[in-house]
Amino acid sequence: MASNNSGSNRTLVPEARQGLNRLKTEVASEVGLSDYENVDKGNLSSRQNGSVGGNMVKHMVESYEQGLK
């Protein structure tokens, strides 16, 4: 059974892209990846790239939880 992934990486709120890119850069520097915006992501390990994405989600969840209080 083939899956249809077309459009799965589209931005639902285009205005959020700048904020997400800023968060990605901040998180990358926290995990020791300086100049992340200009690095060829293909030259980074899966662990490094996954660490950035995982920590981004962690920050977003913490931010959301703070908003609930």
N, C-alpha and C positions, 0 to 999 in steps of 0.2 A: 504494500500500500504506500503510495507516494504522498508525501506531505507537501502542502503548499505554503512555503515560507515567504512568498512575495509580499512585500509591504510590512513585514514584521519589524523592520528596523526603521520605520518612518517615525518622525517626530509628530506626536499628536498635538502638541502646543508649540508651534514654531518659536514663539517668544521665549520659551524656556531653554532653548539651545545654548544661548550665551551663559546662562547661569549654570547649566550642567557642565559646560566646558570649563568654567571657572572652578567648580567643585572638583572636577577631574584633575585639574592642575594642582589644586591644593592638596588633594589626597595623595597624588603621585609624589609630591615633595615630602609629605609625611612619611611615606614608606621608602624614601631615599632615592627617588627617581627625579633628578633635577632636569630642567629643560624638557619636560615630557611632551610639550606641544610640538617640538621640532624633532623628536626621536622617531626613527622608523620603528613602529610597533612590531613589525615582523621580525626585528632583530632582538626583541625582548622575549624572555621565557614565558611560558604559559603561567607559571607561578607569579611572575611580576605583573603581567597584564591582569590576571585574575585577582591579585591582591588589590589593584586599583579599583576594579569593578566591585569587588566585595566590600571594600571599605566605603565606597560611594553609597552603596545600599545601606550600610550600617549608619552612615551619617544621615541619610534621608529618613530612615526609620526613627532615629533619635530625635530629629527635628520635628517629625510628625507627632511623636509621643509628647514632646514638650508643648506643642500646640494644643494638645488635648487637656493639659492641666489647667 
